[in-house]
Amino acid sequence: MGSAKIRIMVGKAWVEVDAVSAKDAIKAISPYYEVFGERQCGQCGSDDIGVNHRNTKGYDYYALKCYAFGAQLDFGQHQEGETLFPKRKLPSGEWDSAKRGWYKWQDRKPSEGGEGF
């Protein structure tokens, strides 16, 4: 079996990978769905979202931003590899089933958690 170039739209981004099998393609594409698969803000439903990166005191922070409402969805970084995952838990540790991890900074009280939660 030969190699194939797979090009697929993930959210608003095109992802292109080389794969030798369907399993290989899924392994290569799935990390992109974690980041770019989000199609709308979990706070307001707008599709006016984009990626955001900032570096503070030597630490990199990654998020999706809603430009219509000002909300964001933070990403954590896996300890191994270069992959990210959406932070979908509330500061209390419970899953945020209502807003899927999207929040507005001013809506979080300091007692609910600190930077990078």
C-alpha positions in Angstrom: 0.0 0.0 0.0 1.3 3.4 -0.9 1.2 6.8 0.8 -1.7 9.1 0.4 -2.0 12.9 0.9 -5.2 13.6 2.8 -6.7 17.1 2.8 -9.7 17.8 5.1 -11.5 20.8 6.4 -11.5 20.9 10.2 -13.7 23.8 11.4 -12.5 26.8 9.5 -9.0 25.4 8.7 -7.7 23.0 6.1 -5.4 20.2 7.4 -3.2 18.2 5.1 -1.4 15.0 6.2 0.5 12.2 4.5 -0.7 8.8 5.6 0.0 5.2 4.6 -3.4 3.9 5.9 -6.8 5.1 7.2 -5.7 4.5 10.8 -2.5 6.5 10.1 -4.6 9.4 8.7 -6.9 9.4 11.7 -4.0 9.5 14.1 -2.5 12.5 12.2 -5.8 14.4 11.8 -7.5 13.9 15.2 -5.3 16.4 17.2 -6.3 19.2 14.8 -10.0 18.5 15.6 -9.3 19.1 19.3 -8.3 22.7 18.4 -9.9 23.7 15.1 -13.0 21.5 15.3 -14.9 24.1 17.4 -17.3 25.9 15.2 -19.0 28.3 17.5 -18.7 30.1 20.8 -20.1 28.2 23.7 -21.4 31.4 25.4 -23.2 33.2 22.5 -23.3 30.7 19.6 -21.4 33.1 17.2 -19.1 31.5 14.6 -16.9 34.6 14.7 -14.1 32.8 16.6 -10.3 32.6 16.0 -7.1 31.2 17.5 -5.1 33.2 20.1 -1.6 32.8 21.6 0.1 34.8 24.2 3.3 34.4 26.1 3.4 35.6 29.7 6.5 35.3 31.9 7.9 32.7 29.6 4.7 30.5 29.5 2.7 30.0 26.3 -1.1 30.1 26.5 -3.3 29.0 23.7 -7.0 29.6 23.3 -9.9 30.2 21.0 -11.5 33.7 21.2 -15.0 34.8 20.3 -14.7 38.2 18.7 -18.5 38.8 18.9 -18.9 38.2 22.7 -15.4 38.4 24.1 -15.4 34.8 25.5 -12.6 32.3 25.2 -11.9 28.6 25.4 -8.5 27.8 26.9 -6.3 24.9 25.8 -4.0 22.8 27.9 -0.8 21.3 26.7 -0.1 17.5 26.9 3.1 16.8 28.8 4.4 14.7 26.0 4.2 15.8 22.4 3.1 19.0 20.9 -0.6 18.6 21.2 -3.3 20.7 22.9 -6.7 19.8 24.4 -9.7 22.1 25.3 -10.2 22.8 28.9 -13.8 22.0 29.4 -14.0 21.8 33.2 -15.2 24.5 35.6 -12.8 25.8 38.3 -14.8 23.5 40.6 -13.5 20.4 38.6 -17.0 19.6 37.2 -17.5 19.3 33.4 -19.0 22.4 31.9 -21.8 20.8 29.9 -23.7 24.1 29.4 -20.9 26.3 27.9 -18.4 23.6 27.0 -15.5 25.5 28.7 -16.1 28.9 27.1 -16.0 31.8 29.6 -15.6 35.5 29.9 -12.7 36.5 32.1 -14.7 39.0 34.1 -17.3 36.4 34.9 -14.8 34.3 36.8 -14.3 35.4 40.4 -10.7 35.2 41.8 -11.9 32.6 44.3 -12.9 30.3 41.4 -9.3 29.8 40.1 -6.3 31.5 38.9 -4.5 32.1 35.6 -4.4 29.1 33.3 -7.3 27.2 34.7 
